[in-house]
Amino acid sequence: MREALTYTIAYAAAGAALEAARAEGARICVAVVNRSGITKVLLSDDGVGPIGIETARRKAYTAAVTGMPTAAFAALAASPAMAVAPVHHVDADLLPVPGGVPIIVDDGEVIGGIGVGGADGATDDRLAVEALKSVAELLA
């Protein structure tokens, strides 16, 4: 088992997402959680309300504990197979909307998740992916 997600990686990813959002005029919140879904870093820009903050945290959690991007999890949650066990009945913290990505190291192990909230789903998703790319070198 790999070393747990470090603060250095978590903070770098969160900072990258926040700066990328600011560069395009978006105000977001970004959360980075460890493999268990426990928050390591939460950065919220000026003007982001409680919904943006909570969705960022829940997107990061969902990506970490499911091991898949939240956009993919949203498709799964909407499938007929999930109709008998909706995700909110399985775990109330799961959030099946775009904007979260798992942090996966080279051997395939999930060590955490990044979640972005506060903009639209496509923007949140793109910023989460950019944040992950920004720390790729630190994950090697």
NUKOLKE-123324 format. One record per residue: residue number from 1; residue in one letter; x, y negated, z of N, C-alpha, C, O in turn. Coordinates in nm, 4 decimals, padded with zeros to 6 digits. Example, Ala and Ser with C-alpha at 12.3 -4.5 7.8 and 13.67 -1.06 7.14 Angstrom:
BEGIN
k; r; neast; nnorth; nup; caeast; canorth; caup; ceast; cnorth; cup; oeast; onorth; oup
1; a; 01.3190; 00.5690; 00.7800; 01.2300; 00.4500; 00.7800; 01.3200; 00.3300; 00.7800; 01.4236; 00.3319; 00.8465
2; s; 01.2850; 00.2250; 00.7080; 01.3670; 00.1060; 00.7140; 01.2900; -00.0030; 00.7870; 01.3409; -00.1138; 00.8039
***
This chain:
BEGIN
k; r; neast; nnorth; nup; caeast; canorth; caup; ceast; cnorth; cup; oeast; onorth; oup
1; m; 00.0838; 00.1176; 00.0000; 00.0000; 00.0000; 00.0000; 00.0892; -00.1251; 00.0000; 00.1856; -00.1347; 00.0760
2; r; 00.0547; -00.2187; -00.0859; 00.1297; -00.3424; -00.0999; 00.1092; -00.4333; 00.0219; 00.0094; -00.4225; 00.0931
3; e; 00.2042; -00.5214; 00.0436; 00.1910; -00.6220; 00.1481; 00.0634; -00.7027; 00.1244; 00.0252; -00.7274; 00.0101
4; a; -00.0005; -00.7426; 00.2304; -00.1244; -00.8204; 00.2208; -00.1022; -00.9524; 00.1470; 00.0105; -01.0005; 00.1352
5; l; -00.2090; -01.0082; 00.0990; -00.2052; -01.1377; 00.0318; -00.1423; -01.2413; 00.1251; -00.1857; -01.2577; 00.2391
6; t; -00.0404; -01.3105; 00.0759; 00.0285; -01.4090; 00.1594; -00.0394; -01.5452; 00.1504; -00.1108; -01.5751; 00.0548
7; y; -00.0153; -01.6258; 00.2515; -00.0662; -01.7625; 00.2518; -00.0081; -01.8403; 00.1340; -00.0783; -01.9201; 00.0719
8; t; 00.1176; -01.8180; 00.1035; 00.1827; -01.8889; -00.0073; 00.1088; -01.8653; -00.1384; 00.0834; -01.9595; -00.2134
9; i; 00.0746; -01.7417; -00.1659; 00.0014; -01.7093; -00.2884; -00.1390; -01.7685; -00.2834; -00.1847; -01.8291; -00.3803
10; a; -00.2068; -01.7511; -00.1711; -00.3436; -01.8015; -00.1576; -00.3493; -01.9535; -00.1745; -00.4349; -02.0052; -00.2463
11; y; -00.2594; -02.0233; -00.1094; -00.2588; -02.1697; -00.1165; -00.2225; -02.2175; -00.2568; -00.2802; -02.3145; -00.3061
12; a; -00.1278; -02.1506; -00.3211; -00.0880; -02.1892; -00.4569; -00.2048; -02.1710; -00.5544; -00.2283; -02.2569; -00.6393
13; a; -00.2768; -02.0614; -00.5428; -00.3909; -02.0370; -00.6310; -00.5001; -02.1401; -00.6080; -00.5562; -02.1940; -00.7034
14; a; -00.5302; -02.1677; -00.4822; -00.6347; -02.2657; -00.4505; -00.5964; -02.4041; -00.5009; -00.6789; -02.4746; -00.5590
15; g; -00.4725; -02.4426; -00.4789; -00.4264; -02.5731; -00.5249; -00.4315; -02.5864; -00.6755; -00.4664; -02.6923; -00.7277
16; a; -00.3971; -02.4802; -00.7457; -00.3998; -02.4826; -00.8923; -00.5421; -02.5020; -00.9437; -00.5641; -02.5782; -01.0379
17; a; -00.6381; -02.4343; -00.8832; -00.7779; -02.4490; -00.9253; -00.8282; -02.5902; -00.8993; -00.8942; -02.6501; -00.9842
18; l; -00.7969; -02.6425; -00.7823; -00.8420; -02.7772; -00.7469; -00.7827; -02.8820; -00.8402; -00.8536; -02.9716; -00.8859
19; e; -00.6548; -02.8716; -00.8684; -00.5899; -02.9684; -00.9573; -00.6408; -02.9569; -01.1009; -00.6588; -03.0583; -01.1683
20; a; -00.6641; -02.8350; -01.1480; -00.7177; -02.8162; -01.2831; -00.8568; -02.8772; -01.2939; -00.8903; -02.9393; -01.3948
21; a; -00.9372; -02.8597; -01.1907; -01.0720; -02.9174; -01.1907; -01.0656; -03.0692; -01.1909; -01.1369; -03.1346; -01.2670
22; r; -00.9815; -03.1247; -01.1070; -00.9674; -03.2706; -01.1009; -00.9229; -03.3281; -01.2342; -00.9675; -03.4360; -01.2732
23; a; -00.8354; -03.2571; -01.3046; -00.7848; -03.3042; -01.4334; -00.8959; -03.3195; -01.5361; -00.8853; -03.4000; -01.6286
24; e; -01.0019; -03.2425; -01.5196; -01.1135; -03.2541; -01.6142; -01.2354; -03.3224; -01.5529; -01.3441; -03.3202; -01.6106
25; g; -01.2166; -03.3829; -01.4360; -01.3230; -03.4603; -01.3744; -01.4252; -03.3804; -01.2963; -01.5302; -03.4334; -01.2601
26; a; -01.3967; -03.2546; -01.2698; -01.4887; -03.1711; -01.1927; -01.4498; -03.1741; -01.0452; -01.3321; -03.1852; -01.0108
27; r; -01.5483; -03.1644; -00.9609; -01.5272; -03.1564; -00.8163; -01.5738; -03.0191; -00.7715; -01.6912; -02.9845; -00.7849
28; i; -01.4809; -02.9416; -00.7185; -01.5100; -02.8023; -00.6839; -01.4596; -02.7676; -00.5443; -01.3874; -02.8440; -00.4802
29; c; -01.5001; -02.6514; -00.5011; -01.4427; -02.5884; -00.3832; -01.3822; -02.4576; -00.4316; -01.4384; -02.3910; -00.5184
30; v; -01.2687; -02.4214; -00.3761; -01.2062; -02.2936; -00.4098; -01.1728; -02.2205; -00.2803; -01.1187; -02.2776; -00.1856
31; a; -01.2068; -02.0925; -00.2800; -01.1769; -02.0058; -00.1659; -01.0900; -01.8909; -00.2140; -01.1098; -01.8380; -00.3235
32; v; -00.9945; -01.8532; -00.1320; -00.9114; -01.7362; -00.1600; -00.9216; -01.6469; -00.0367; -00.8993; -01.6909; 00.0761
33; v; -00.9557; -01.5208; -00.0609; -00.9744; -01.4253; 00.0483; -00.8788; -01.3078; 00.0332; -00.8268; -01.2833; -00.0757
34; n; -00.8557; -01.2355; 00.1418; -00.7723; -01.1152; 00.1348; -00.8556; -00.9969; 00.0862; -00.9734; -01.0131; 00.0547
35; r; -00.7970; -00.8811; 00.0800; -00.8641; -00.7625; 00.0253; -00.9912; -00.7256; 00.1010; -01.0796; -00.6608; 00.0450
36; s; -01.0013; -00.7656; 00.2264; -01.1197; -00.7372; 00.3074; -01.2262; -00.8455; 00.2971; -01.3343; -00.8331; 00.3548
37; g; -01.1953; -00.9513; 00.2235; -01.2914; -01.0600; 00.2087; -01.2802; -01.1679; 00.3145; -01.3669; -01.2547; 00.3243
38; i; -01.1739; -01.1631; 00.3941; -01.1524; -01.2632; 00.4978; -01.0855; -01.3862; 00.4358; -00.9857; -01.3734; 00.3649
39; t; -01.1395; -01.5030; 00.4619; -01.0882; -01.6262; 00.4017; -00.9466; -01.6562; 00.4479; -00.9187; -01.6621; 00.5676
40; k; -00.8568; -01.6752; 00.3504; -00.7185; -01.7173; 00.3770; -00.7064; -01.8676; 00.3593; -00.6436; -01.9355; 00.4406
41; v; -00.7675; -01.9205; 00.2512; -00.7588; -02.0634; 00.2196; -00.8931; -02.1078; 00.1622; -00.9548; -02.0371; 00.0825
42; l; -00.9366; -02.2257; 00.2040; -01.0561; -02.2877; 00.1470; -01.0254; -02.4355; 00.1286; -01.0001; -02.5074; 00.2253
43; l; -01.0279; -02.4802; 00.0028; -01.0049; -02.6214; -00.0283; -01.1302; -02.6762; -00.0951; -01.1782; -02.6216; -00.1945
44; s; -01.1818; -02.7836; -00.0400; -01.3029; -02.8438; -00.0939; -01.2744; -02.9882; -00.1303; -01.2304; -03.0666; -00.0462
45; d; -01.2994; -03.0231; -00.2554; -01.2751; -03.1589; -00.3013; -01.3798; -03.2539; -00.2443; -01.4840; -03.2104; -00.1952
46; d; -01.3517; -03.3828; -00.2510; -01.4459; -03.4842; -00.2067; -01.5767; -03.4688; -00.2832; -01.5766; -03.4508; -00.4049
47; g; -01.6871; -03.4761; -00.2118; -01.8176; -03.4732; -00.2758; -01.8779; -03.3361; -00.2980; -01.9909; -03.3260; -00.3457
48; v; -01.8057; -03.2304; -00.2647; -01.8618; -03.0959; -00.2810; -01.9503; -03.0662; -00.1600; -01.9085; -03.0809; -00.0451
49; g; -02.0715; -03.0247; -00.1882; -02.1670; -02.9978; -00.0810; -02.1587; -02.8571; -00.0277; -02.0766; -02.7772; -00.0729
50; p; -02.2443; -02.8266; 00.0691; -02.2400; -02.6952; 00.1340; -02.2673; -02.5784; 00.0398; -02.2152; -02.4690; 00.0618
51; i; -02.3472; -02.5985; -00.0636; -02.3737; -02.4885; -00.1568; -02.2473; -02.4533; -00.2343; -02.2169; -02.3354; -00.2522
52; g; -02.1733; -02.5540; -00.2805; -02.0478; -02.5282; -00.3521; -01.9470; -02.4567; -00.2646; -01.8747; -02.3688; -00.3117
53; i; -01.9418; -02.4933; -00.1391; -01.8479; -02.4311; -00.0451; -01.8857; -02.2851; -00.0199; -01.8004; -02.1965; -00.0253
54; e; -02.0123; -02.2610; 00.0072; -02.0563; -02.1245; 00.0362; -02.0479; -02.0348; -00.0865; -02.0117; -01.9178; -00.0743
55; t; -02.0806; -02.0870; -00.2044; -02.0717; -02.0021; -00.3228; -01.9270; -01.9676; -00.3550; -01.8991; -01.8560; -00.3988
56; a; -01.8347; -02.0603; -00.3345; -01.6931; -02.0299; -00.3575; -01.6485; -01.9156; -00.2672; -01.5823; -01.8222; -00.3126
57; r; -01.6846; -01.9229; -00.1405; -01.6459; -01.8185; -00.0456; -01.7067; -01.6838; -00.0844; -01.6384; -01.5815; -00.0817
58; r; -01.8334; -01.6840; -00.1199; -01.9004; -01.5586; -00.1532; -01.8538; -01.5008; -00.2867; -01.8514; -01.3788; -00.3031
59; k; -01.8170; -01.5854; -00.3815; -01.7620; -01.5366; -00.5076; -01.6264; -01.4705; -00.4840; -01.5985; -01.3639; -00.5389
60; a; -01.5425; -01.5336; -00.4024; -01.4117; -01.4748; -00.3706; -01.4304; -01.3411; -00.3001; -01.3631; -01.2433; -00.3326
61; y; -01.5212; -01.3370; -00.2041; -01.5512; -01.2140; -00.1297; -01.5966; -01.1032; -00.2250; -01.5481; -00.9903; -00.2190
62; t; -01.6902; -01.1379; -00.3125; -01.7444; -01.0393; -00.4063; -01.6355; -00.9827; -00.4966; -01.6284; -00.8617; -00.5182
63; a; -01.5508; -01.0707; -00.5490; -01.4418; -01.0256; -00.6364; -01.3456; -00.9343; -00.5614; -01.2997; -00.8340; -00.6160
64; a; -01.3149; -00.9685; -00.4373; -01.2193; -00.8880; -00.3600; -01.2761; -00.7515; -00.3239; -01.2079; -00.6504; -00.3406
65; v; -01.3990; -00.7465; -00.2751; -01.4506; -00.6181; -00.2263; -01.5021; -00.5276; -00.3372; -01.5081; -00.4060; -00.3196
66; t; -01.5395; -00.5853; -00.4521; -01.5829; -00.5005; -00.5641; -01.4687; -00.4687; -00.6588; -01.4742; -00.3700; -00.7321
67; g; -01.3641; -00.5526; -00.6577; -01.2506; -00.5316; -00.7468; -01.2791; -00.5692; -00.8905; -01.2081; -00.5266; -00.9816
68; m; -01.3835; -00.6496; -00.9118; -01.4163; -00.6910; -01.0480; -01.4535; -00.8385; -01.0501; -01.4969; -00.8931; -00.9487
69; p; -01.4368; -00.9032; -01.1648; -01.4804; -01.0425; -01.1760; -01.6300; -01.0514; -01.1457; -01.7057; -00.9595; -01.1770
70; t; -01.6716; -01.1608; -01.0854; -01.8122; -01.1733; -01.0488; -01.9035; -01.1819; -01.1706; -02.0213; -01.1473; -01.1611
71; a; -01.8521; -01.2270; -01.2842; -01.9340; -01.2265; -01.4060; -01.9682; -01.0827; -01.4457; -02.0811; -01.0554; -01.4867
72; a; -01.8727; -00.9911; -01.4341; -01.8977; -00.8501; -01.4632; -01.9901; -00.7897; -01.3577; -02.0768; -00.7084; -01.3896
73; f; -01.9712; -00.8294; -01.2327; -02.0574; -00.7799; -01.1259; -02.2011; -00.8284; -01.1464; -02.2955; -00.7557; -01.1155
74; a; -02.2185; -00.9499; -01.1978; -02.3525; -01.0027; -01.2253; -02.4238; -00.9163; -01.3284; -02.5429; -00.8886; -01.3143
75; a; -02.3521; -00.8737; -01.4315; -02.4109; -00.7862; -01.5335; -02.4510; -00.6527; -01.4718; -02.5580; -00.5998; -01.5018
76; l; -02.3664; -00.5988; -01.3870; -02.3977; -00.4735; -01.3189; -02.5194; -00.4901; -01.2284; -02.6084; -00.4051; -01.2275
77; a; -02.5231; -00.5988; -01.1528; -02.6337; -00.6227; -01.0604; -02.7667; -00.6381; -01.1325; -02.8719; -00.6057; -01.0774
78; a; -02.7621; -00.6875; -01.2559; -02.8845; -00.7073; -01.3346; -02.9280; -00.5811; -01.4087; -03.0352; -00.5794; -01.4693
79; s; -02.8479; -00.4772; -01.4049; -02.8789; -00.3553; -01.4792; -02.9941; -00.2795; -01.4130; -03.0161; -00.2917; -01.2925
80; p; -03.0667; -00.2018; -01.4921; -03.1770; -00.1227; -01.4361; -03.1320; -00.0265; -01.3253; -03.2088; 00.0037; -01.2339
81; a; -03.0093; 00.0203; -01.3337; -02.9590; 00.1125; -01.2316; -02.9553; 00.0489; -01.0931; -02.9696; 00.1179; -00.9921
82; m; -02.9361; -00.0820; -01.0885; -02.9286; -00.1518; -00.9600; -03.0650; -00.1953; -00.9078; -03.0744; -00.2466; -00.7963
83; a; -03.1704; -00.1757; -00.9859; -03.3044; -00.2182; -00.9440; -03.3495; -00.1469; -00.8167; -03.4245; -00.2033; -00.7370
84; v; -03.3044; -00.0242; -00.7976; -03.3442; 00.0510; -00.6788; -03.2659; 00.0108; -00.5545; -03.3087; 00.0381; -00.4424
85; a; -03.1521; -00.0535; -00.5739; -03.0697; -00.0980; -00.4605; -03.0103; -00.2341; -00.4933; -02.8915; -00.2435; -00.5242
86; p; -03.0914; -00.3403; -00.4872; -03.0398; -00.4747; -00.5190; -02.9201; -00.5100; -00.4309; -02.9117; -00.4696; -00.3149
87; v; -02.8271; -00.5869; -00.4898; -02.7021; -00.6143; -00.4192; -02.7231; -00.6799; -00.2839; -02.6460; -00.6543; -00.1914
88; h; -02.8238; -00.7627; -00.2693; -02.8449; -00.8286; -00.1392; -02.8895; -00.7296; -00.0319; -02.8807; -00.7604; 00.0870
89; h; -02.9370; -00.6121; -00.0709; -02.9694; -00.5082; 00.0263; -02.8459; -00.4289; 00.0661; -02.8402; -00.3720; 00.1752
90; v; -02.7474; -00.4253; -00.0222; -02.6236; -00.3526; 00.0047; -02.5325; -00.4351; 00.0952; -02.4797; -00.3848; 00.1943
91; d; -02.5148; -00.5615; 00.0601; -02.4266; -00.6531; 00.1347; -02.4735; -00.7951; 00.1050; -02.4642; -00.8410; -00.0088
92; a; -02.5227; -00.8634; 00.2043; -02.5793; -00.9971; 00.1849; -02.4773; -01.1007; 00.1386; -02.5161; -01.2070; 00.0902
93; d; -02.3485; -01.0724; 00.1522; -02.2457; -01.1680; 00.1088; -02.2091; -01.1536; -00.0384; -02.1409; -01.2405; -00.0929
94; l; -02.2523; -01.0469; -00.1040; -02.2233; -01.0301; -00.2463; -02.2993; -01.1354; -00.3263; -02.4175; -01.1600; -00.3022
95; l; -02.2303; -01.1967; -00.4212; -02.2913; -01.3011; -00.5033; -02.2640; -01.2709; -00.6502; -02.1523; -01.2920; -00.6974
96; p; -02.3636; -01.2219; -00.7232; -02.3439; -01.1828; -00.8621; -02.3605; -01.2986; -00.9610; -02.4556; -01.3012; -01.0391
97; v; -02.2696; -01.3917; -00.9569; -02.2666; -01.5043; -01.0514; -02.1220; -01.5319; -01.0913; -02.0308; -01.5017; -01.0142
98; p; -02.0988; -01.5882; -01.2089; -01.9615; -01.6153; -01.2532; -01.8884; -01.7135; -01.1607; -01.9494; -01.8000; -01.0979
99; g; -01.7561; -01.6971; -01.1547; -01.6729; -01.7891; -01.0782; -01.5798; -01.7230; -00.9796; -01.5113; -01.7916; -00.9037
100; g; -01.5757; -01.5905; -00.9791; -01.4861; -01.5198; -00.8892; -01.4045; -01.4164; -00.9648; -01.4556; -01.3500; -01.0550
101; v; -01.2775; -01.4030; -00.9279; -01.1901; -01.3028; -00.9887; -01.1098; -01.2328; -00.8799; -01.0676; -01.2957; -00.7828
102; p; -01.0887; -01.1012; -00.8965; -01.0044; -01.0318; -00.7996; -00.8571; -01.0629; -00.8256; -00.8173; -01.0921; -00.9384
103; i; -00.7787; -01.0562; -00.7214; -00.6342; -01.0687; -00.7334; -00.5809; -00.9252; -00.7325; -00.5849; -00.8562; -00.6306
104; i; -00.5312; -00.8827; -00.8481; -00.4868; -00.7444; -00.8662; -00.3385; -00.7448; -00.9022; -00.2958; -00.8179; -00.9916
105; v; -00.2615; -00.6637; -00.8329; -00.1184; -00.6539; -00.8614; -00.0946; -00.5486; -00.9689; -00.1866; -00.4770; -01.0085
106; d; 00.0300; -00.5400; -01.0156; 00.0652; -00.4562; -01.1298; 00.0228; -00.3104; -01.1167; -00.0112; -00.2471; -01.2167
107; d; 00.0243; -00.2568; -00.9967; -00.0122; -00.1155; -00.9812; -00.1636; -00.0942; -00.9718; -00.2095; 00.0176; -00.9485
108; g; -00.2409; -00.2017; -00.9900; -00.3863; -00.1916; -00.9894; -00.4521; -00.2146; -00.8551; -00.5746; -00.2090; -00.8445
109; e; -00.3725; -00.2404; -00.7519; -00.4290; -00.2615; -00.6187; -00.4877; -00.4023; -00.6065; -00.4237; -00.5003; -00.6449
110; v; -00.6079; -00.4117; -00.5535; -00.6718; -00.5406; -00.5267; -00.6208; -00.5906; -00.3918; -00.6339; -00.5222; -00.2903
111; i; -00.5623; -00.7108; -00.3917; -00.5125; -00.7661; -00.2661; -00.5921; -00.8887; -00.2212; -00.5643; -00.9451; -00.1154
112; g; -00.6915; -00.9303; -00.3014; -00.7723; -01.0446; -00.2621; -00.8642; -01.0888; -00.3732; -00.8841; -01.0179; -00.4718
113; g; -00.9204; -01.2084; -00.3556; -01.0096; -01.2643; -00.4557; -01.0056; -01.4155; -00.4522; -00.9760; -01.4761; -00.3492
114; i; -01.0357; -01.4756; -00.5665; -01.0430; -01.6209; -00.5807; -01.1850; -01.6551; -00.6228; -01.2382; -01.5951; -00.7163
115; g; -01.2461; -01.7501; -00.5554; -01.3804; -01.7935; -00.5919; -01.3856; -01.9444; -00.6061; -01.3284; -02.0176; -00.5253
116; v; -01.4544; -01.9901; -00.7094; -01.4716; -02.1337; -00.7340; -01.6201; -02.1638; -00.7364; -01.6977; -02.0919; -00.7993
117; g; -01.6597; -02.2700; -00.6681; -01.7986; -02.3146; -00.6666; -01.8054; -02.4648; -00.6802; -01.7098; -02.5361; -00.6494
118; g; -01.9185; -02.5117; -00.7262; -01.9395; -02.6561; -00.7330; -01.9624; -02.7097; -00.8726; -02.0211; -02.8167; -00.8883
119; a; -01.9179; -02.6382; -00.9742; -01.9421; -02.6787; -01.1127; -02.0428; -02.5779; -01.1708; -02.1075; -02.5052; -01.0954
120; d; -02.0560; -02.5734; -01.3010; -02.1416; -02.4721; -01.3621; -02.0669; -02.3389; -01.3649; -01.9455; -02.3355; -01.3451
121; g; -02.1385; -02.2302; -01.3893; -02.0790; -02.0967; -01.3846; -01.9617; -02.0776; -01.4780; -01.8615; -02.0172; -01.4397
122; a; -01.9721; -02.1280; -01.6003; -01.8633; -02.1112; -01.6970; -01.7383; -02.1861; -01.6522; -01.6269; -02.1352; -01.6648
123; t; -01.7568; -02.3063; -01.6002; -01.6426; -02.3852; -01.5520; -01.5809; -02.3194; -01.4291; -01.4589; -02.3059; -01.4202
124; d; -01.6646; -02.2787; -01.3347; -01.6148; -02.2093; -01.2154; -01.5332; -02.0867; -01.2546; -01.4257; -02.0623; -01.1999
125; d; -01.5854; -02.0100; -01.3497; -01.5183; -01.8878; -01.3924; -01.3832; -01.9186; -01.4568; -01.2827; -01.8547; -01.4255
126; r; -01.3816; -02.0153; -01.5453; -01.2573; -02.0522; -01.6143; -01.1524; -02.1010; -01.5147; -01.0351; -02.0657; -01.5261
127; l; -01.1934; -02.1810; -01.4180; -01.0993; -02.2339; -01.3189; -01.0451; -02.1223; -01.2287; -00.9284; -02.1257; -01.1898
128; a; -01.1279; -02.0247; -01.1957; -01.0809; -01.9116; -01.1150; -00.9760; -01.8317; -01.1920; -00.8750; -01.7899; -01.1354
129; v; -01.0003; -01.8108; -01.3208; -00.9032; -01.7390; -01.4045; -00.7732; -01.8179; -01.4147; -00.6649; -01.7599; -01.4071
130; e; -00.7828; -01.9502; -01.4321; -00.6627; -02.0342; -01.4373; -00.5847; -02.0260; -01.3066; -00.4617; -02.0207; -01.3079
131; a; -00.6551; -02.0249; -01.1945; -00.5892; -02.0144; -01.0642; -00.5132; -01.8827; -01.0541; -00.4002; -01.8788; -01.0056
132; l; -00.5755; -01.7762; -01.0998; -00.5093; -01.6455; -01.0968; -00.3854; -01.6450; -01.1842; -00.2808; -01.5951; -01.1427
133; k; -00.3952; -01.6990; -01.3035; -00.2803; -01.7067; -01.3938; -00.1654; -01.7875; -01.3319; -00.0482; -01.7573; -01.3540
134; s; -00.2006; -01.8897; -01.2546; -00.0974; -01.9767; -01.1967; -00.0106; -01.9049; -01.0939; 00.1015; -01.9482; -01.0671
135; v; -00.0605; -01.7961; -01.0362; 00.0174; -01.7238; -00.9353; 00.0666; -01.5881; -00.9854; 00.1168; -01.5078; -00.9067
136; a; 00.0530; -01.5621; -01.1140; 00.0935; -01.4321; -01.1705; 00.2390; -01.4007; -01.1368; 00.2723; -01.2871; -01.1030
137; e; 00.3239; -01.5000; -01.1460; 00.4659; -01.4806; -01.1170; 00.4897; -01.4405; -00.9709; 00.5816; -01.3639; -00.9419
138; l; 00.4078; -01.4917; -00.8799; 00.4219; -01.4605; -00.7385; 00.3708; -01.3194; -00.7035; 00.4025; -01.2646; -00.5979
139; l; 00.2913; -01.2629; -00.7948; 00.2340; -01.1305; -00.7700; 00.3236; -01.0168; -00.8163; 00.2979; -00.9005; -00.7851
140; a; 00.4279; -01.0496; -00.8902; 00.5156; -00.9455; -00.9448; 00.6012; -00.8810; -00.8388; 00.6802; -00.7916; -00.8692
***
